[in-house]
Amino acid sequence: MSANGDFSESEKLAGSQTSTSLSFVSPSAGQVDLTEIDGGLHMLLERSRGSLNSCKEAVVFLKSRAKVEEDYGRALQKAAQQTVRLMDNGSRTSSGMSTQQAAWQRLVEVHEPLAANRMKFAITLFEMSEYLGNYVKTKENVRRKLRETEQRYQRAIEESQQLLEKAKTKYDMQCAEWEKLLVRCGDSKQAETTAVPSVHSGNRSAKNAVSGIIFGKHKPTLESLDRICQEAGVKAKVANEAYKRLLQQTNAMRRDFYDVQQPKILASVMGLVEEVDQFLKFTLGKYAYTYESAVLADAITLKPMDAQVGMVEMVGDIDSKADLDSYVQAMATTARVDRASIPYREYRMSPRARLYANPRPIFGVSLHDQLTRDARRVPLIMVRCTEAVEAFGLQNEGIYRQSGQSSQVQRLRSEFDLDAEHVDLHASSYASDINNIASVLKMYLRELPGGLVPHAQRTTMLAHFSSESNSEDELELAQKISGLAANIREMPQVNRDTLRCLLVHLDKVQAFQEYNMMNSENLSIVFGPTILPPDNAPSNAALDIRRSARMVKFILDNRRAIFDAL
């Protein structure tokens, strides 16, 4: 837009660069005059957007369909080629190619031209999608330029109207100022004319008072007031001329836009919509024709129109009876029946499976039965667990007092119950938590049928500790040692050896009580009820637990003297 508010020639022509026709500006009967509708251009632009979006949807579909056809063609070609290679690598028999093999090979070879047809169809669809996509991009640029042209005209008109409003405001202000000055000047002249002359000072004072009321504190002269009034009139006329000039320019711009430029832009958008719709129609028609041609090409490949045979005739040439006879005649002299007896072959089971098939349980099995079965003096679980504790847990605080993880303890129990020979407690998975091993050993002793100390010796041994007093002289100490030694001597050999093994181990544990905090008293609290289970009667259970703890502490404190007396 130029400095005086008019459109330049390039802006006036911008809206008509893509115009095709203005025929719809004067619509015939039944048509809508879009120039008279508010938002008519926006409506057409939205319609063009819809047409272009339809083209984009067609582009996406054509690309997807091209990909599907390409994948199908390649897969079909690959399957046909692989099948041909398989047939070339030995599908023929020594009797030559059968009619079935010949028909099958010809059937497979037909799929290669079918695959080629699909690949060609895919290429055509891809080219159509590319061409349509480029066309859409071009027309989107045209649509954008038309929209920008209309927006440029609208902005110019809005800017001109804003300038017009400012000129109108200035014009009103100047006229109002001129009006006030005219009234003031007229009132002053009238006051001078109607005033009565007087030589008395009182009359002069009254005259000055009236002038002060009309013109304020400082009364201007009539000459200066006329001059100010004339200047205000000139400013009002200048503002009026500027206002009328801007009004003419704005109305001219509006007439140019609504009568000339907007119809051109509307005609261009209308032509764009029609062109895009026609091009999409042409593309869809081309797709339909190409698709029909591809299907027809497949049909001609399957069933040629000339004298060549089709797939049905190929299958009809198969003579299954002749093929079978030829095969039997060719192979009958080479194969013989083997009538020899089949020998017995024993299944070789894995070592772990043999363990599951022939378990060697120890939990809940009496000492005599398991040691007789395993040909051992001491249970293997006792040996393995005490060795592991002595190797990894002597300095572990609270050993045998702390409980292990229930799941790990049950797992160890199951493995010992399966075959103790194959349990390696020195593995890192077990040695990482020594409390699991200690808990398994305590569980084994608790579940031992009859207990580690047989019932025949249990009562007699606990009788030595019927008194709650811990003070005893040398004679009483010697009697307890000899009495306990006699009781242990009366035990079966397997119980005696196992008890000796356990006490030797616990003596080593208490030797490290500085680190593990497990002296003879703490160990007796843990192993007293384990070695000598309490009586089933609830009234005697608490007393038996206390006595068994004192007995185990006494044996640990005097182990060497007791076992030396055996």
C-alpha positions as CSV (number, residue, x, y, z in Angstrom):
1,M,0.0,0.0,0.0
2,S,1.3,3.5,-0.9
3,A,1.8,6.4,1.5
4,N,-1.6,7.9,0.7
5,G,-3.4,4.6,1.5
6,D,-4.0,3.3,-2.1
7,F,-3.1,-0.2,-3.2
8,S,-0.1,-0.6,-5.5
9,E,-0.6,-2.2,-8.9
10,S,1.2,-5.4,-7.8
11,E,-1.2,-5.8,-4.9
12,K,-4.2,-5.2,-7.1
13,L,-3.0,-7.9,-9.5
14,A,-2.0,-10.4,-6.8
15,G,-5.6,-11.6,-6.3
16,S,-6.1,-12.2,-10.0
17,Q,-3.0,-14.2,-10.8
18,T,-4.8,-17.6,-10.5
19,S,-8.3,-16.4,-11.4
20,T,-10.1,-18.4,-14.0
21,S,-13.6,-16.8,-14.3
22,L,-15.9,-14.3,-12.8
23,S,-19.0,-15.9,-14.2
24,F,-20.3,-16.7,-10.7
25,V,-20.3,-13.1,-9.6
26,S,-23.6,-12.7,-11.4
27,P,-25.2,-16.0,-10.4
28,S,-27.9,-17.5,-12.4
29,A,-31.2,-18.8,-10.8
30,G,-30.6,-21.3,-8.1
31,Q,-26.9,-20.3,-7.5
32,V,-25.6,-18.5,-4.5
33,D,-23.8,-15.2,-4.8
34,L,-20.8,-15.7,-2.5
35,T,-19.8,-12.1,-2.8
36,E,-22.9,-11.2,-0.8
37,I,-22.3,-13.7,2.0
38,D,-20.2,-12.9,5.0
39,G,-17.5,-15.6,5.2
40,G,-18.1,-16.8,1.7
41,L,-14.4,-16.8,0.9
42,H,-13.6,-18.7,4.2
43,M,-16.2,-21.2,3.3
44,L,-14.6,-21.8,-0.2
45,L,-11.2,-22.0,1.4
46,E,-12.4,-24.7,3.8
47,R,-13.9,-26.5,0.9
48,S,-10.6,-26.4,-1.0
49,R,-8.9,-27.8,2.2
50,G,-11.3,-30.7,2.2
51,S,-10.6,-31.4,-1.5
52,L,-6.9,-31.4,-0.8
53,N,-7.3,-33.6,2.3
54,S,-9.2,-36.1,0.1
55,C,-6.2,-36.1,-2.3
56,K,-3.8,-36.7,0.7
57,E,-6.0,-39.6,1.8
58,A,-5.7,-41.0,-1.7
59,V,-1.9,-40.5,-1.6
60,V,-1.7,-42.5,1.7
61,F,-3.9,-45.2,0.3
62,L,-2.0,-45.5,-3.0
63,K,1.3,-45.8,-1.1
64,S,-0.1,-48.4,1.3
65,R,-1.5,-50.4,-1.6
66,A,1.7,-50.1,-3.5
67,K,3.6,-51.5,-0.5
68,V,1.1,-54.3,-0.1
69,E,1.4,-55.2,-3.8
70,E,5.2,-55.0,-3.7
71,D,5.5,-57.2,-0.6
72,Y,3.0,-59.7,-2.1
73,G,4.9,-59.7,-5.4
74,R,8.3,-60.2,-3.7
75,A,7.0,-62.9,-1.4
76,L,5.3,-64.7,-4.3
77,Q,8.5,-64.5,-6.4
78,K,10.6,-65.7,-3.4
79,A,8.3,-68.7,-2.8
80,A,8.4,-69.6,-6.5
81,Q,12.2,-69.4,-6.7
82,Q,12.7,-71.4,-3.5
83,T,10.3,-74.1,-4.7
84,V,12.1,-74.3,-8.1
85,R,15.5,-74.7,-6.3
86,L,14.1,-77.4,-4.1
87,M,12.8,-79.3,-7.2
88,D,16.2,-78.9,-8.8
89,N,18.0,-80.2,-5.7
90,G,16.6,-83.7,-5.8
91,S,12.8,-83.9,-6.1
92,R,13.2,-86.1,-9.3
93,T,13.5,-89.8,-8.7
94,S,15.7,-92.3,-10.5
95,S,12.8,-93.2,-12.7
96,G,12.8,-89.7,-14.2
97,M,10.4,-86.8,-13.8
98,S,6.8,-87.9,-13.1
99,T,3.8,-86.3,-14.6
100,Q,3.0,-84.8,-11.2
101,Q,6.4,-83.3,-10.9
102,A,6.3,-81.9,-14.4
103,A,2.8,-80.3,-13.7
104,W,4.0,-79.0,-10.4
105,Q,7.0,-77.4,-11.9
106,R,5.0,-75.7,-14.6
107,L,2.5,-74.5,-11.9
108,V,5.2,-73.0,-9.8
109,E,6.8,-71.3,-12.9
110,V,3.5,-69.6,-13.6
111,H,3.8,-67.7,-10.3
112,E,6.9,-65.8,-11.4
113,P,5.0,-63.8,-14.1
114,L,2.2,-63.3,-11.6
115,A,4.7,-61.9,-9.2
116,A,6.1,-59.7,-12.0
117,N,2.6,-58.4,-12.7
118,R,2.1,-57.4,-9.1
119,M,5.5,-55.7,-8.9
120,K,4.6,-53.7,-12.1
121,F,1.3,-52.8,-10.5
122,A,3.1,-51.7,-7.4
123,I,5.4,-49.4,-9.3
124,T,2.5,-47.8,-11.1
125,L,0.7,-47.2,-7.9
126,F,3.8,-45.6,-6.3
127,E,4.3,-43.3,-9.3
128,M,0.6,-42.3,-9.1
129,S,1.0,-41.5,-5.4
130,E,4.1,-39.5,-6.0
131,Y,2.5,-37.5,-8.8
132,L,-0.6,-36.9,-6.8
133,G,1.4,-35.9,-3.7
134,N,3.4,-33.3,-5.7
135,Y,0.2,-32.0,-7.2
136,V,-1.3,-31.5,-3.7
137,K,1.8,-29.6,-2.6
138,T,1.6,-27.3,-5.6
139,K,-2.2,-26.6,-5.0
140,E,-1.7,-26.1,-1.3
141,N,0.8,-23.3,-2.2
142,V,-1.8,-21.8,-4.6
143,R,-4.4,-21.9,-1.8
144,R,-2.1,-20.4,0.7
145,K,-1.2,-17.5,-1.7
146,L,-4.9,-16.8,-2.3
147,R,-5.6,-16.8,1.4
148,E,-2.6,-14.5,2.0
149,T,-3.8,-12.2,-0.8
150,E,-7.3,-11.9,0.8
151,Q,-5.7,-11.3,4.2
152,R,-3.4,-8.6,2.8
153,Y,-6.4,-6.7,1.4
154,Q,-8.3,-7.1,4.6
155,R,-5.3,-5.8,6.6
156,A,-4.9,-2.8,4.3
157,I,-8.6,-1.9,4.7
158,E,-8.4,-2.3,8.5
159,E,-5.4,-0.1,8.7
160,S,-7.1,2.5,6.5
161,Q,-10.2,2.4,8.7
162,Q,-8.1,2.9,11.8
163,L,-6.4,5.9,10.2
164,L,-9.9,7.2,9.2
165,E,-11.1,6.8,12.8
166,K,-8.1,8.8,14.1
167,A,-8.8,11.5,11.5
168,K,-12.4,11.6,12.5
169,T,-11.5,11.9,16.1
170,K,-9.1,14.7,15.4
171,Y,-11.7,16.4,13.2
172,D,-14.3,16.3,16.0
173,M,-11.8,17.6,18.5
174,Q,-10.9,20.6,16.3
175,C,-14.5,21.4,15.5
176,A,-15.4,21.2,19.2
177,E,-12.5,23.5,20.1
178,W,-13.5,26.0,17.3
179,E,-17.1,25.8,18.5
180,K,-16.2,26.8,22.1
181,L,-14.0,29.7,20.9
182,L,-16.8,31.0,18.6
183,V,-19.2,31.0,21.5
184,R,-16.7,32.7,23.8
185,C,-15.8,35.4,21.2
186,G,-19.5,36.1,20.5
187,D,-20.3,36.4,24.2
188,S,-17.4,38.8,24.7
189,K,-18.5,41.1,21.9
190,Q,-22.1,41.1,23.1
191,A,-20.9,42.0,26.6
192,E,-18.9,44.9,25.3
193,T,-21.8,46.3,23.3
194,T,-24.5,46.1,26.0
195,A,-22.3,47.5,28.8
196,V,-23.4,51.1,30.2
197,P,-20.6,53.6,30.4
198,S,-20.1,55.3,33.9
199,V,-17.5,57.6,35.4
200,H,-18.1,56.3,38.8
201,S,-15.6,53.9,40.1
202,G,-18.3,51.6,41.3
203,N,-19.7,51.0,37.8
204,R,-16.2,50.3,36.5
205,S,-15.7,47.7,39.2
206,A,-19.0,46.0,38.3
207,K,-17.9,45.9,34.7
208,N,-14.6,44.2,35.6
209,A,-16.5,41.8,37.7
210,V,-18.8,40.7,34.8
211,S,-15.8,40.4,32.5
212,G,-14.0,38.2,35.0
213,I,-17.0,36.0,35.4
214,I,-17.3,35.5,31.6
215,F,-13.6,35.2,30.6
216,G,-11.9,34.1,33.7
217,K,-9.3,35.7,35.8
218,H,-7.3,37.0,32.8
219,K,-9.5,38.7,30.3
220,P,-8.1,38.5,26.7
221,T,-8.6,41.4,24.3
222,L,-11.2,41.1,21.5
223,E,-8.4,41.2,18.9
224,S,-6.5,38.2,20.4
225,L,-9.8,36.3,20.9
226,D,-10.7,36.8,17.2
227,R,-7.2,35.7,16.1
228,I,-7.5,32.5,18.3
229,C,-10.9,31.8,16.9
230,Q,-9.7,32.2,13.3
231,E,-6.8,29.8,13.9
232,A,-9.1,27.2,15.4
233,G,-11.4,27.5,12.3
234,V,-8.4,26.9,10.0
235,K,-7.4,23.8,12.0
236,A,-10.9,22.5,11.9
237,K,-11.0,23.0,8.1
238,V,-7.7,21.2,7.7
239,A,-8.8,18.3,9.9
240,N,-12.1,18.2,7.8
241,E,-10.1,18.0,4.6
242,A,-7.9,15.2,5.9
243,Y,-10.9,13.3,7.2
244,K,-12.8,13.6,3.9
245,R,-9.7,12.6,2.0
246,L,-9.1,9.4,4.1
247,L,-12.9,8.7,3.9
248,Q,-12.7,8.8,0.1
249,Q,-9.6,6.6,0.1
250,T,-11.1,4.0,2.5
251,N,-14.3,3.8,0.6
252,A,-12.4,3.5,-2.7
253,M,-10.3,0.6,-1.2
254,R,-13.5,-1.1,0.1
255,R,-15.2,-0.8,-3.3
256,D,-12.1,-2.1,-5.1
257,F,-11.9,-5.1,-2.7
258,Y,-15.6,-6.0,-2.6
259,D,-16.4,-5.2,-6.2
260,V,-13.2,-6.3,-8.0
261,Q,-10.6,-8.1,-5.9
262,Q,-12.8,-10.3,-3.7
263,P,-14.8,-11.7,-6.8
264,K,-11.4,-12.4,-8.4
265,I,-10.2,-14.3,-5.4
266,L,-13.5,-16.2,-5.0
267,A,-13.3,-17.1,-8.7
268,S,-9.7,-18.4,-8.2
269,V,-10.7,-20.5,-5.2
270,M,-13.7,-21.8,-7.0
271,G,-11.5,-22.8,-9.9
272,L,-9.0,-24.4,-7.5
273,V,-11.7,-26.5,-5.9
274,E,-13.1,-27.6,-9.3
275,E,-9.6,-28.4,-10.6
276,V,-8.5,-30.4,-7.5
277,D,-11.8,-32.4,-7.6
278,Q,-11.4,-33.1,-11.3
279,F,-7.8,-34.2,-10.8
280,L,-8.7,-36.5,-7.9
281,K,-11.5,-38.0,-10.1
282,F,-9.0,-38.5,-12.9
283,T,-6.5,-40.2,-10.5
284,L,-9.2,-42.5,-9.1
285,G,-10.2,-43.4,-12.6
286,K,-6.6,-44.2,-13.5
287,Y,-6.3,-46.3,-10.4
288,A,-9.5,-48.3,-11.3
289,Y,-8.3,-48.8,-14.8
290,T,-4.8,-49.9,-13.6
291,Y,-6.2,-52.3,-11.1
292,E,-8.5,-53.8,-13.7
293,S,-5.6,-54.2,-16.1
294,A,-3.5,-55.9,-13.4
295,V,-6.3,-58.3,-12.5
296,L,-6.8,-59.0,-16.2
297,A,-3.1,-59.6,-16.7
298,D,-3.2,-62.2,-13.9
299,A,-6.2,-63.8,-15.5
300,I,-4.4,-64.0,-18.9
301,T,-1.4,-65.5,-17.1
302,L,-3.5,-68.1,-15.5
303,K,-5.6,-68.8,-18.5
304,P,-3.9,-67.7,-21.8
305,M,-6.3,-66.7,-24.6
306,D,-4.1,-68.4,-27.2
307,A,-3.5,-72.2,-27.6
308,Q,-1.3,-72.4,-24.5
309,V,-2.6,-74.4,-21.6
310,G,-3.7,-72.9,-18.3
311,M,-3.3,-74.0,-14.8
312,V,-6.3,-76.3,-14.9
313,E,-5.0,-78.1,-17.9
314,M,-1.6,-78.5,-16.3
315,V,-3.2,-80.2,-13.3
316,G,-5.3,-82.3,-15.7
317,D,-2.1,-83.8,-17.3
318,I,-1.2,-85.5,-14.1
319,D,-1.4,-89.3,-14.3
320,S,-1.1,-90.5,-10.7
321,K,-1.4,-94.2,-11.5
322,A,1.3,-94.1,-14.1
323,D,3.6,-92.2,-11.7
324,L,3.1,-94.8,-9.0
325,D,3.8,-97.7,-11.3
326,S,7.0,-96.1,-12.5
327,Y,8.2,-95.4,-9.0
328,V,7.5,-98.9,-7.8
329,Q,9.2,-100.5,-10.7
330,A,12.3,-98.3,-10.2
331,M,12.6,-98.8,-6.5
332,A,11.4,-102.4,-6.0
333,T,14.8,-104.0,-6.7
334,T,16.8,-101.8,-4.3
335,A,14.9,-102.1,-1.0
336,R,14.7,-105.2,1.2
337,V,12.9,-105.9,4.5
338,D,15.0,-106.3,7.6
339,R,13.5,-109.2,9.6
340,A,16.1,-109.3,12.4
341,S,14.9,-109.1,16.0
342,I,15.1,-105.7,17.6
343,P,17.5,-105.8,20.6
344,Y,16.6,-104.4,24.0
345,R,18.2,-101.0,24.8
346,E,18.0,-99.8,28.3
347,Y,17.3,-96.2,28.8
348,R,20.2,-94.4,30.4
349,M,18.8,-92.1,33.0
350,S,20.7,-88.9,34.1
351,P,22.3,-89.0,37.6
352,R,19.9,-86.4,38.9
353,A,16.9,-88.3,37.6
354,R,18.2,-91.4,39.3
355,L,18.4,-89.5,42.6
356,Y,14.7,-88.5,42.2
357,A,13.8,-92.1,41.3
358,N,15.7,-93.5,44.3
359,P,15.8,-90.9,47.0
360,R,17.7,-91.4,50.3
361,P,15.7,-89.5,52.9
362,I,17.2,-88.6,56.3
363,F,14.6,-86.3,57.9
364,G,12.2,-88.3,60.0
365,V,14.3,-91.5,59.6
366,S,15.8,-93.1,62.7
367,L,19.5,-92.9,63.3
368,H,19.9,-96.6,63.2
369,D,18.0,-97.0,59.8
370,Q,19.8,-94.3,57.9
371,L,23.3,-95.0,59.2
372,T,22.8,-98.8,58.5
373,R,21.6,-97.9,55.0
374,D,24.4,-95.4,54.3
375,A,27.1,-97.5,56.1
376,R,28.2,-94.5,58.2
377,R,29.0,-93.9,61.9
378,V,27.7,-90.4,61.9
379,P,24.9,-88.9,59.7
380,L,26.3,-87.2,56.7
381,I,24.2,-84.1,57.2
382,M,25.8,-83.7,60.7
383,V,29.3,-83.9,59.1
384,R,28.5,-81.5,56.2
385,C,26.7,-78.9,58.3
386,T,29.3,-78.8,61.1
387,E,32.2,-78.5,58.6
388,A,30.4,-75.6,56.8
389,V,29.8,-73.8,60.1
390,E,33.4,-74.3,61.2
391,A,34.6,-73.0,57.9
392,F,32.4,-70.0,57.5
393,G,30.4,-69.3,60.7
394,L,32.5,-69.5,63.8
395,Q,32.8,-65.7,63.9
396,N,29.3,-65.1,62.8
397,E,27.4,-63.4,65.7
398,G,24.5,-65.3,67.0
399,I,25.3,-68.5,65.1
400,Y,22.6,-71.1,65.8
401,R,20.6,-68.5,67.6
402,Q,19.7,-66.6,64.4
403,S,17.2,-68.3,62.0
404,G,17.8,-68.7,58.3
405,Q,15.4,-67.9,55.4
406,S,12.5,-70.3,55.4
407,S,12.6,-70.9,51.7
408,Q,16.4,-71.5,51.6
409,V,16.1,-73.8,54.7
410,Q,13.4,-75.8,53.0
411,R,15.4,-76.0,49.8
412,L,18.4,-77.4,51.8
413,R,16.2,-79.9,53.6
414,S,14.8,-81.1,50.2
415,E,18.3,-81.6,48.8
416,F,19.5,-83.5,51.9
417,D,16.4,-85.6,51.8
418,L,17.1,-86.5,48.2
419,D,20.8,-87.5,48.6
420,A,23.1,-85.9,51.1
421,E,26.1,-87.1,49.1
422,H,25.5,-84.6,46.4
423,V,25.0,-81.5,48.7
424,D,27.9,-79.1,48.5
425,L,27.6,-76.6,51.3
426,H,30.8,-74.9,50.3
427,A,29.1,-73.5,47.2
428,S,28.7,-69.7,47.3
429,S,24.9,-70.0,47.1
430,Y,24.8,-71.8,50.5
431,A,27.9,-70.2,52.2
432,S,26.5,-66.7,51.6
433,D,24.1,-67.2,54.6
434,I,25.5,-69.6,57.2
435,N,22.3,-69.3,59.3
436,N,20.5,-71.4,56.6
437,I,22.9,-74.3,57.2
438,A,22.7,-74.0,61.0
439,S,18.9,-74.0,60.8
440,V,18.8,-77.2,58.7
441,L,21.0,-78.9,61.3
442,K,18.7,-77.9,64.1
443,M,15.7,-79.0,62.1
444,Y,17.2,-82.4,61.5
445,L,17.9,-82.9,65.2
446,R,14.4,-81.8,66.2
447,E,12.7,-84.2,63.7
448,L,15.0,-87.2,64.6
449,P,12.6,-90.0,65.7
450,G,13.2,-90.7,69.4
451,G,15.6,-87.7,69.7
452,L,19.3,-87.8,69.7
453,V,19.3,-89.0,73.4
454,P,17.0,-92.1,73.6
455,H,14.1,-92.0,76.0
456,A,15.7,-94.7,78.2
457,Q,18.7,-92.4,79.1
458,R,16.8,-89.1,78.8
459,T,15.0,-89.4,82.2
460,T,18.1,-90.6,84.0
461,M,20.3,-87.8,82.6
462,L,17.7,-85.1,83.5
463,A,17.5,-86.5,87.0
464,H,21.0,-85.3,87.7
465,F,19.7,-81.7,87.2
466,S,16.5,-81.9,89.2
467,S,17.9,-79.2,91.6
468,E,17.7,-75.6,90.5
469,S,20.9,-74.7,92.4
470,N,24.0,-74.1,90.3
471,S,26.4,-74.5,93.3
472,E,28.0,-77.8,93.7
473,D,31.1,-79.2,95.4
474,E,33.8,-81.4,93.8
475,L,32.0,-84.6,94.9
476,E,28.8,-83.6,93.3
477,L,30.6,-82.6,90.2
478,A,32.4,-85.9,90.0
479,Q,29.1,-87.8,90.6
480,K,27.4,-85.9,87.7
481,I,30.3,-86.5,85.4
482,S,30.5,-90.2,86.1
483,G,26.7,-90.5,86.0
484,L,26.4,-88.8,82.7
485,A,29.3,-90.8,81.3
486,A,27.5,-94.0,82.4
487,N,24.3,-92.8,80.8
488,I,26.0,-92.0,77.5
489,R,27.8,-95.3,77.6
490,E,24.4,-97.1,77.7
491,M,23.2,-95.4,74.6
492,P,23.3,-97.2,71.2
493,Q,26.6,-96.7,69.4
494,V,25.0,-94.6,66.6
495,N,23.5,-92.2,69.2
496,R,26.7,-92.0,71.2
497,D,28.9,-91.2,68.1
498,T,26.5,-88.6,66.8
499,L,26.2,-86.9,70.2
500,R,30.0,-86.9,70.5
501,C,30.3,-85.3,67.0
502,L,27.8,-82.6,67.9
503,L,29.4,-81.7,71.3
504,V,32.9,-81.5,69.8
505,H,31.5,-79.1,67.2
506,L,29.6,-77.0,69.8
507,D,32.8,-76.9,71.9
508,K,34.6,-75.3,68.9
509,V,31.7,-72.8,68.5
510,Q,32.0,-71.6,72.1
511,A,35.7,-71.3,71.7
512,F,34.9,-68.3,69.4
513,Q,32.4,-66.8,71.8
514,E,34.3,-63.5,71.8
515,Y,33.1,-63.1,68.2
516,N,29.9,-65.1,67.9
517,M,28.5,-64.3,71.4
518,M,27.6,-68.0,71.8
519,N,29.0,-69.3,75.1
520,S,28.0,-72.6,76.6
521,E,24.9,-71.1,78.3
522,N,23.6,-69.6,75.0
523,L,24.3,-72.9,73.1
524,S,22.5,-74.9,75.8
525,I,19.4,-72.7,75.5
526,V,19.3,-73.5,71.7
527,F,20.3,-77.2,71.8
528,G,18.8,-78.3,75.1
529,P,15.3,-78.8,73.8
530,T,16.7,-80.0,70.5
531,I,18.8,-82.8,71.9
532,L,16.3,-83.7,74.7
533,P,12.7,-82.8,73.5
534,P,10.4,-81.8,76.4
535,D,7.8,-84.1,77.8
536,N,4.4,-84.1,76.0
537,A,2.7,-83.0,79.2
538,P,2.4,-79.2,79.3
539,S,2.9,-79.1,83.0
540,N,6.4,-80.8,82.7
541,A,7.5,-79.1,79.4
542,A,8.8,-75.9,81.0
543,L,10.7,-77.8,83.7
544,D,12.2,-80.2,81.1
545,I,13.4,-77.3,78.9
546,R,15.2,-75.7,81.9
547,R,16.8,-79.0,83.0
548,S,17.8,-79.9,79.4
549,A,19.5,-76.5,79.0
550,R,21.4,-76.9,82.3
551,M,22.4,-80.4,81.3
552,V,23.7,-79.4,77.9
553,K,25.7,-76.5,79.5
554,F,27.2,-78.9,82.0
555,I,28.2,-81.3,79.3
556,L,29.8,-78.6,77.2
557,D,31.7,-77.2,80.2
558,N,32.9,-80.7,81.1
559,R,32.9,-82.5,77.7
560,R,36.4,-83.8,77.9
561,A,36.1,-85.2,81.4
562,I,32.8,-86.9,80.5
563,F,33.9,-88.5,77.3
564,D,37.3,-89.5,78.8
565,A,35.3,-91.5,81.4
566,L,33.5,-93.5,78.7
